[in-house]
Structures are given as C-alpha cells and as structure tokens.
Amino acid sequence: MKTQDQKTYNMKLAEIDKEWLVVDATDIPLGRLATQIAGLLRGKHKPTFTAHLDMGDNVIVINAAQVKLTGLKGQNKIYDHYSQFIGGLKRVPLQTMTQKHPEFVVTNAVRGMLPKNKLSRHQLKHLRVYPGSDHPHEAQLPRVHAVSV
C-alpha cells in the first residue's frame, strides 16, 4: 500500500500577515458589498485560509452613504429593536437608517454574512465604515480593493 506523503498545512498565528484594504461602496448593491467584505474579513481570499484562525485583513469602507439599494428594500426592509420594556418596539425603515446611520446599515449587513461564533465577533472589529470619503487610517498605508459587481 502506498501512503500519502503530503500533509495538510496548518497556519500558525505568527505567520499571519494582515493588510489594510479600502473598499469604495459607491453605487454597489448592499448585499454584494457585504458578501465580499465578509470574505475579506475572514481571509477567504488568501491561499493559506484556515477557518479557525483570524486570517482576514482590516477593511475600511468609504462612501457608505452612497450604497445602492435594489428593489423595494428602501421601503419594505425594517430594522427592529426592542428595549425590553412594554411597548418598547422600535421600527426604523432602511431608507431612514441609510440617511441617519449609513455605517450601521453596512456593518449590520456584513455581520449577517459572517458565521455566528466568537471568531466572527472578533473579525468584525477589523471593519471600519465611514459615510463619506474621508478616513483617519492613512498611516496604515491601505491598499485600494476593487469590489466586483
């Protein structure tokens, strides 16, 4: 019998190198943007992807206020928040939330695309969303990442 000589390579924490990426959200559909950002945060674009390690890059999203909403999501999608008091249900439509807090809309969409575990909560901390085109992370020398539509 022949045995397989190659073994599966397992990354170590010391070998992980993180980059800073800038993603421009102008006129990109929200769902497509969120799936690609979630992949960048997890590190699935790297050939050495390991599911149980935080291999993803730091992602900066600019122009979150200009994200594209397709269909009737602006009127039909509603964010619910319950304050744990009687009658404390707060309902805000997506269109209103996009005007007031566009960074929440993008962050919430990306959160929904990540797996539901402790590691994803840690990976979500590497996401920074800004409503305009300015961000304070120039010192990290971020690389522009083009999102395919």
C-alpha positions as CSV (number, residue, x, y, z in Angstrom):
1,M,0.0,0.0,0.0
2,K,1.1,3.5,-0.8
3,T,0.8,6.2,1.8
4,Q,0.2,9.8,1.1
5,D,3.4,11.8,1.8
6,Q,1.8,15.3,1.7
7,K,0.2,16.6,4.8
8,T,-2.3,19.4,5.1
9,Y,-0.5,22.6,6.1
10,N,-1.8,24.4,9.1
11,M,-1.1,28.1,9.6
12,K,0.3,29.4,12.9
13,L,-0.6,32.7,14.5
14,A,3.0,34.1,14.0
15,E,2.8,33.5,10.2
16,I,-0.4,35.6,9.6
17,D,0.2,38.9,7.9
18,K,-2.7,41.4,7.8
19,E,-3.2,44.1,5.2
20,W,-5.3,47.2,5.3
21,L,-7.8,47.4,2.4
22,V,-10.0,50.3,1.3
23,V,-13.4,49.5,-0.3
24,D,-15.4,52.2,-2.0
25,A,-19.2,51.5,-1.6
26,T,-20.4,54.0,-4.2
27,D,-23.2,52.5,-6.3
28,I,-22.5,48.9,-5.2
29,P,-25.5,46.8,-4.1
30,L,-25.6,46.3,-0.4
31,G,-25.7,42.5,-0.4
32,R,-22.9,42.1,-2.9
33,L,-20.8,44.5,-0.9
34,A,-21.4,42.7,2.3
35,T,-20.5,39.3,1.0
36,Q,-17.2,40.4,-0.4
37,I,-16.3,42.3,2.7
38,A,-17.2,39.3,4.9
39,G,-14.8,37.2,2.7
40,L,-12.1,39.8,3.2
41,L,-12.6,39.9,7.0
42,R,-12.4,36.1,7.2
43,G,-9.4,35.8,4.9
44,K,-11.0,33.5,2.3
45,H,-9.2,35.4,-0.5
46,K,-5.8,34.1,0.8
47,P,-4.4,30.8,-0.4
48,T,-3.5,29.9,3.2
49,F,-7.0,30.3,4.6
50,T,-7.6,28.5,7.9
51,A,-11.1,28.5,9.2
52,H,-10.3,28.6,12.9
53,L,-7.8,31.5,12.8
54,D,-8.3,35.2,12.3
55,M,-6.6,35.5,9.0
56,G,-8.6,38.3,7.4
57,D,-7.5,41.8,6.6
58,N,-8.5,45.1,8.1
59,V,-11.2,46.6,5.8
60,I,-12.1,50.3,5.6
61,V,-15.4,51.1,3.8
62,I,-15.8,54.6,2.5
63,N,-18.8,56.3,1.0
64,A,-21.3,54.0,2.9
65,A,-24.0,56.7,2.4
66,Q,-23.9,56.1,-1.4
67,V,-24.5,52.3,-1.2
68,K,-27.1,51.1,-3.7
69,L,-30.4,49.6,-2.6
70,T,-32.2,47.5,-5.2
71,G,-35.8,46.7,-5.5
72,L,-38.2,47.9,-2.8
73,K,-35.8,47.4,0.1
74,G,-35.8,51.1,0.9
75,Q,-39.5,51.0,1.8
76,N,-40.0,47.3,2.8
77,K,-36.9,46.4,4.9
78,I,-37.3,47.4,8.5
79,Y,-34.8,47.3,11.4
80,D,-36.5,46.2,14.7
81,H,-35.1,47.0,18.1
82,Y,-36.8,46.0,21.4
83,S,-36.0,47.9,24.6
84,Q,-37.2,45.1,26.9
85,F,-40.0,47.3,28.2
86,I,-43.7,47.0,27.4
87,G,-44.4,48.7,24.1
88,G,-40.7,49.3,23.6
89,L,-40.5,48.0,20.0
90,K,-38.7,50.5,17.7
91,R,-39.1,50.0,14.0
92,V,-36.9,52.0,11.5
93,P,-37.1,51.6,7.7
94,L,-33.9,51.0,5.8
95,Q,-34.3,54.3,3.9
96,T,-34.4,56.3,7.1
97,M,-31.5,54.3,8.6
98,T,-29.4,54.9,5.5
99,Q,-29.8,58.7,5.8
100,K,-29.2,58.8,9.6
101,H,-26.6,56.0,10.2
102,P,-25.3,54.6,6.9
103,E,-22.4,52.9,8.7
104,F,-24.9,50.8,10.7
105,V,-26.5,49.5,7.5
106,V,-23.2,48.3,6.1
107,T,-22.0,46.9,9.4
108,N,-25.2,45.0,10.0
109,A,-25.2,43.5,6.6
110,V,-21.7,42.3,7.0
111,R,-22.5,40.9,10.4
112,G,-25.2,38.8,8.9
113,M,-22.8,37.4,6.3
114,L,-20.3,36.2,8.9
115,P,-20.7,32.9,10.7
116,K,-22.3,33.1,14.1
117,N,-19.4,32.3,16.5
118,K,-16.9,34.0,18.7
119,L,-14.3,34.3,16.0
120,S,-16.6,36.3,13.7
121,R,-17.3,38.8,16.5
122,H,-13.6,39.3,16.8
123,Q,-13.2,39.6,13.0
124,L,-16.0,42.2,12.8
125,K,-13.8,44.5,14.9
126,H,-11.5,44.8,11.9
127,L,-14.2,46.5,9.9
128,R,-14.3,50.3,9.8
129,V,-17.2,52.0,8.0
130,Y,-17.3,55.8,7.1
131,P,-20.2,57.6,5.5
132,G,-18.0,59.9,3.5
133,S,-14.8,59.5,1.6
134,D,-12.5,60.6,4.5
135,H,-11.0,58.1,6.9
136,P,-8.3,58.5,9.6
137,H,-6.2,55.4,8.6
138,E,-3.8,56.9,6.1
139,A,-0.8,56.0,8.4
140,Q,-1.6,52.3,7.8
141,L,-1.0,52.7,4.0
142,P,-4.2,51.0,2.9
143,R,-4.4,49.4,-0.5
144,V,-7.5,50.0,-2.6
145,H,-9.5,46.9,-3.2
146,A,-11.9,46.8,-6.1
147,V,-15.2,45.1,-5.4
148,S,-16.6,43.2,-8.4
149,V,-20.3,43.9,-9.1
